[in-house]
Amino acid sequence: MTLTVLERKESRRNSTYPLFREGGFDLDVQRFLREENEAIARLSEQVTHAAWMVNTTGEKKWQEAEVEAERAYRRHFADRKRFEKIAELREKAPEGSLERRQLDRLYQEALENQVPEELLDEMIRLSSELSNIFNTFRGTVDGRKVTENEVRSVLATSTDSKEREKVWRASKQIGREVEKGLIRLVKLRNEAARRLGFEDHHQMMFELSELDRDEVFSLFGRLKGLTDEPFRRIKGEIDAELGEKFGLEPGELRPWHYSDPFFQEAPPVTGLDMDVHYRGKNIEKLTADTFSALGLEIRDMLAKSDLYEREGKNQHAFCLDMNRRGDVRVLCNIRDNEYWMSAMLHEFGHAVYDKYVDRDLPFILRTPAHTFTTEAVAMFFGRLTRNREWLERFPRVDREELARIMPKVEKMLQRQMLIGARWIITFVTFERELYRDPDQDLNRLWWKLVREIQYVNPPEDVDEPHWASKIHFTIAPVYYQNYLLGELTASQFDAALRRNGATSLFTEETGRFFLEKVFWPGDRGGWRRLIEEATGEALNPEHFVNQFVRQ
């Protein structure tokens, strides 16, 4: 049964986080923050509404509305007098107070926008144009348009190398469409960052998102070292399986022989077809039942979401908190397979986080503690399609079948975690170089890194902007590190639950852990404090390594 509002409020009494109260140490600070929360709430809702509409329709009028809404939002923060006021009041607010936390957040947003208006406008306009190209573009195979779902389907099932190569190349066609505009946007972002005293946009975004870039890349380097040997082993196993499947030597395999366009997903283990357990199943109901078992209600959010593919709609998946008052929506393109089952669990992991943040918090702090903490929750739930208990309880795979497939499922999960980690390290390493020098030979650099980190043989024609076909470079710059930080944190949440005696993940005790320790605090104290309060220790990659490497 779902936890009631009263039960959730009662649980707060045991929290170490203070409640927000107005009328504190400085009326000037309180008054300013009240006005800012009201203004930002209004501007933010205009942005999210336009963003939802453009992604669900692809219509030009909503693209224009999104540009105008984001322009208004950023102009609010660009105001020089407001920035100076924020900086002045920030010095008055005590470290550790909710007032100081809000002012820190305001300062970060305002600083990023202290650039000439025409530069801001050009970045907003170009970003929106490129984003809409991604929403509406469809690659072609022999003159026929193909959707991303069709690309995934062919790469998952076809044994015809020529067909696979054609659809793989179709998935990359958008790279040429956006390459020039994207590099222009990178240079504009760098120009803005340098005006503010940063090396480039990449360094600025790390600093403003409260991440130490050297610490993060050092952590990723350590992970790469720890996974080199196990990854080499599983990559060799995969290549041997694929070589047999396609009648090729492992050295003859090319990117289109893997199960997705970027080798970020693990190819199925031989003899394992997880999609069979979802054919004809109601993916929405399986998602709702999963969260209900933890006392987390999502049916209200399902009703407002846009979950099935159609022309002109964004082909990916995301969650959007429309107003930080409970209107949370998910965009997906569901088919009855494991990919979309996992995507739904992932996106509604984001959604429950947004829904259950303490609404007594001021608007500015009514968000996850960090982008990667919400990714951690999403990844925790997205992994469940490889969990024995979940498979038996929700899609109702019978025990005899589970006994047969679980060794392969567990192997598949290990492969996925290792492949996913290497892919993210590839992406973030390239992105750092992209912003360091956008005029270098990016096409060849991309394939150099793919070969060195992912051990994938490039195609013959490496002088193509294949990298630019990844939407995140355009719409979510300097974001991808959050996925790997999220995976590490998801493993740490899992370890904390099991250390506290959880024999099943599908109980209200698990729900209470997330509600009280992760969701409810919002952005009161930042990500470091949240992880320590929730798990009893600082972020520790050993939990990920123990779960997926040292098996």
N, C-alpha and C positions, 0 to 999 in steps of 0.2 A: 504494500500500500504506500501511497505517496506521502512523504512527510508534510505535515501541515505548516502553515505560516507560524502558528504559535510554537510548534515544536522547533522550528528553525530559530525563532527568536530566543527560545529558552536555551538552546545550545550555545548561544553567544556568550552567556554568562561565564562560561569556562574559558573563553578566548583570552589570549594575552594581548589582543589588539584593542586599543581604546576606541570608544565610540566618538564620533564627531559631534562637537557641541559648538554652537555659535555663542557670541558674547564673551570671547576670550580675552587675551592679553592686550589687544590693540584694535579699537573699533575701526580705525582706518583700514587695516588689513581685512577685517571681517566684512566691511562694506564692499571693498574692492572685490573680494573673492565671491561674494554673493552676486554682484553684478556680472562678473566674468562667467560664473557658472551658468547664469541665465542666458547670456549672450551666446556662449559656445554651444549650449544645448540647442538653441534655435538654429544656429548656423550649421551645426553638425547634422541635424535632422534633414535639412535641405540637401546636404551632400549625399547622405545615405539613401534618401528617396530617389534622387536623380540617378545614383549609381545602380540601384536596384532596377529601375525602369530601363536604363540603357542596356544592362546585361540580360534582361529578360525579353527585350524587344529588338535591340539593335537599331532602333529608329534614330534618325538624325536629330530630331527635335530634343530627344532626351540626352543625346551626346552634347548638344549645345547647352541644355539645362545643367548638365553635370559640370561642364566647364565653368559656367557662370556661378554655380554654387560653390565650387572649390575656390574660384577666384575670390568670392566674398569671404570665405572662411580664412583664406591665407592673407587677405588684405587686413582682416581684423588683427592678426598677429604681426603683420608687417608694420603697423602703426608705430612710429618711432617713440612718440610720447608714452604709449602704453608699455612698450618694451622698457623704457627708462623707469616707469612706475613699478613694473614687476621687479626689476633689478633692485630698486630702492627698498621695496617692501620685503623682498627676499632676505635682505640683510637684517631685518628686524625680527623675522620669525625664527624661533628656537629650532635647532636641529632636532629631528625626531617628531616634531609636531605635525598634525594633519595640515595646518596652515602652510608650513614650510614645504611639505610634500606637494601640495597644490601649486605653490609658487615655483618649485623646481620644475614641475611639468610645464607650467606656463612659460617659464624662461626657456626651456628646451625648444618648444614650438616657436616662440617668438624669435629666438636667435636664428633659427633656420630660415626665417622669412625676412630677415633684415637685408634685403637685396633690392635693387631697383624694380619698380613696378612692372616695367616692360619685360624684364627678364623673368619675373615670376609668371607673368601672363603667357609668355612664349613657352615656358616649360609646361604649364597647365594645358595649353592648347595642343601642343605636340603630343604630350602623353595621352590625352584623350583621343586624338586622331589615331594613334598607333593602337591603342586599346580597342577601338572600334573595328580596326582592320582584323585584329585577332578574333573578335566576336563574329564577324560576318564572312571571313575568308574561308573557302573550302578548297583544298587541293584537288587536283584532277588526275585520273588514271585513264589513259586512252580516251580523253575527252569527257569523261564522266566524273562529276564531283563526288568526293568521298568525305564522310564525316570522320571525326577523331574516333568515334566508337567503331566505325568500320575498319579504320587502320588498326586499332587494338585487336579487333576480332581476327583479321587476317594474320597479324603477327602472332596471335595466340594459337591459331589452328592450322594455317596453311603449311603444306609440305613442299610447295612449289617455290623454289628460290627466285625465279624470275618474277612471279606475282608478288612475293614479299619485297623484293627490291623496288618494284614499281610503287607500292603503297608507302614504303619507307621514304622514298624520294618525294612522293606527294605530300607527306607530312612535313617535309622540309621546305616546300615551295614558298611558304610564307616568309621564310628567312630573307629571301631576296626582296620581298615586298616591303619589309620593315627595316632592312639593314641601314640604309642611309639615314632615315629618320631617327633610328635608335642611336646611332653613333652621334648624330647631331644633339640628341637629348642628353647623352652622356656628357658631352662637352659643355652643354648649358648647365647641367648639374654641377660639373666641376668648376665652372666659372663662378657660380653662386657660392660654392663652398670656399673657394680661394678668396673671394671678397670678404669672407667672414674669418679668415685667418687659418683655415684648415688646409691640409695637403691636397685633398680632393674630396669628392662627395662620399667616397667609401669610408675614409677616416672619420668624416663628420658624422655620418649616420651611426657608426659604432659608438662614438662618444655620446651623441645625443640619445641613444637608446640604452645608455648605462651599461655598455659592454666594453671590456678592455680588449682591444683588437689583438694585441700581442698574447694575452692570456688565452683567448679563444683559438688562435691559430696554433699556439703551442699545444693546447689540448688536442686539437685535431691532428697535429703531427704525431703526438703520442699514440692516438688511436690508430692512425695509419700504420705506425710501427708495430703495434700489438696485433693488428689484423693482417699484416702482409702475408705471413705464412698460411694462416687458415684461409685467407681469401684466395691466395694462389692455388691452394688445394681444391677449394670448391669451384673456382673458375676452371681449373683443369677438368674436374668431373663434368661440369656443365658442357664444356667444349667437346669432350669425348661423346657425351650423349647427343649433342646437336650434330656432331660430325657423322655419327651413325644414322641419325634421323634424315639428314640431307645428302648422305653419300659423299661427304667431303672430309678431307684431312682437317684437323683443328686449325692449322695455320691458314686454311682457305676460308674460314668463317669471316663474315663481314657484319657490320652493324645490323643489317636487316634480318639476320638469322636469330637474333635475340627477341625477347617477347614484348619489347616496347621500343619506341624510337630512340631512347637515350640510354638503354641498359640500366634503368633505375629500378626495374622490377625483376624479380627472379623468374626465369623460365620454369614451367612446371617440372617437378621431378617425374622421371619416367614412370608411367603407370599410375600417376595421380591426376585425377580430373576433379577439382573442387567445384567447378561450375555445376556439375550434375546435382549437387545438393541444394541448388537455388532455383533450378529451372521450374517455372510454374509457381514459385513461392512468392508471397507478398512481402517484398523487401521493406516496405514502410512498416508493416505490422511487426516483422522481426526486429526492426530497429526500436519501435515503441516498446515492445515487450522486454527488450534488453534493459532499457533505462528504467522501466517500471519496476523491474526486479530489485533495483537499487533505491527505489523510492523517489525517482526523478521523473517528472512528468514532461513529455515532449509533444503530446498530441495537439496542444494548442499551437505549437510552432510548426508542426507538420501541416496543419490546416492553412497556414499563411505562406508556405514554401512553394517553390516552383521546381518540380522534381523530374520532369520528363522532357526528352529532347524535341526540338523543333527548329525549323529554319530561322536564322537570324538571332538565335539565342546563344549566349556564351556556352561553349561546349565543355567547360571544366566544372569544378565544384568549389563552392565557398559558402561561408556563413557570414551573415551581416546582421549586426545589432542595430536596428533602425533608430531607436530612441533612448536606449539604456533604461527603459521603463517596462520591459517585458515583451516588446515586439521584436522577436528574433526570428530570422528567416534563413533558410538554406536553399541554395541553388544546386541542383544535381541534374544528371541526365540518365536516370536509372534504366538499367537492363537487368534481367534476372540472372546475374552471374556474381562470382565472388568479388570481382573488382568493385562493382557498385555496392555490394553489401558492405565491404570494408569502407568504401568512401562515405556511405551513409552513417555508419557508426562513428567515423572520424569527424565528419562535419557536425553531427549532433553532439559529439563531445565538446566541440567549440560552443555549440548552442546552449548546452546546459550550464556551462561556465558563465556565459553572458547572462543567462536568465537568473541565476541564483547569486550573483554578486549582490551584496548588501545595498538595497535601494535607499537606505538612509544616508549613504555616503553622498558627498557632493558630486555633481556630474563629472567633474574632471577626474575623480578617482574611482568612478563607478565602472571600472574596466579590469581585465586581468592584470596581475602584477607585472607581467611582461608578455611580449608576443610569444616567446618560447614556452612560457608556462601554459598558455592555452594550447599551443601545439603539443605539449606533453600530454595534456588530458586527451586531446583528439587522437594522439597516437596510441595511448593506453587502450582506448576503445576500438580503434581501427585494427589493432592486433588480434582482437577477439575471434576473428574468423579462423584463426589457427589454434584456438584454445579448446581442449578436449571437452571440458565441462560445458562451454558455450555451445559447441556443435551438437552435443547430446540434448541439451535443454531447449534450444531455440529452433534451429532447423530440424531438430529431432533425427539426427543421424543415429541409426541403431548401433548397439554396442558391438555387435559382431563386425560391422563395417568399420567402426571406430578402431577396434583392435587391429584390423587389417591396415588401415590407412595412417594411423597416428605416427608411426615411425617416419613415414614419408612427409607427413604434415609438419612435424617438428624439424625435420631436415630442411623443408621448404622455408620455414620461418627463420631458421638460422641463416640460410642463404639470403633471404630477403633483407635481413638486418645488415649483413655484411655488404651485400651489393648496394643497399641504400646508403650506407655510411660512405662507401667509396665514391658513389655518385655525388653525394653532397660535397665531399672534399674536393672533387673535380670542379664542381660548379663554383664553389666559393673561391677556390684558388684562381680560376679563370676570371671571375668577376673582379677580384682585387686587381688583377693585371689589366683588365678592361679599363678601369678608372685611372690606374696609374699611367697608362699610355694608350688612349683609344686609337692612335694612328699607327700602331704596330700591326704586323701581319696577324690579325686576330683569327683568321680562318685556319692557318697552319698551327698557331698556338693552341687552338681548341683541340685539334686532333693529336697534337703532341701530348697534352695533358690526359686526354682520354686513353691513349696508349699506355702512358706511364702509370696512371693511377687505377684505371679500370681494366687494363690489359685487353682492350678491344682493338682489333686491327682496323685501321681506317679504310674508307673506300678509296678508289683510285684518284678521284677528283676531290682533293682536300681543299682546293682553293674555292670553296663555296661557303657562304655564311650559314652553315647548318646550325651553329650555336644560336643564331638570332631567332630561330623558330621556337625557342623556349620562352614562353610568355612572361616568365618572372623577371627577365632582364628589363622588360618594358614596364609592367604594372606594379612590380614589387621589388624595386631596387634595394640591394644590400639587405635582403631578407632571409636568404636561404640558409645562413648559419643557424637560424632559429629552429629549423627542422632537426638538425643533428643535436643541438642542445636540448630540443624537445624529446628526442629519443632517449637521451641519457637520463633526463628527468623522469620520463615515463617508467624506465626500469627502476629508478630510485623510489618512485611511488609504489610500484609493485613490491619491491623489497620491503618497504616500510609496512605495507599491509600484511605481508606474510610474517614478518618479524613480530607483529602484534597479534599473531595467532589466527589470522584469517585462513580458514580451510576452504572457503568458497568466496569467489569474488562477487557473486550475485546475491548479495544480502543488503539489508538496509544499513548494516554496519559499514560496508564499503561506501554506500551512499553518504553516510554521515561523515566519513573521513573526507570525502571530496567537498561536501557542503561546508563543513566547519573549518577544515584546515586549508582548503585551496580556493573554493569559489567565494565564500562569504567575505574574506578579508579584502577582496578587490585589490586596489593599488595603494593600500595604506602604507606599506613599508618597503616596497620594492621586491625584486625577485630573490635576492640573497636571503632576506629575512623570511620570506614565505617558505622557501625550500627547507631552511633550518627548522622553522616552527613545525612544518608538516612532517618531516622525516627524521628530525633529530640530528642532522649533520649537513654540512655544506655540500654543494653539488659535487658528486663523486662518480667519475666514469667507471669505477670498478664494478658497479652494479650492472651496467650494460655489458661489460666484458665478461663478467661471471655468468650472465644470462645467455649470451649468444656466442661467446668465443671459447670460454673454458668449460666446455660441456663434456 
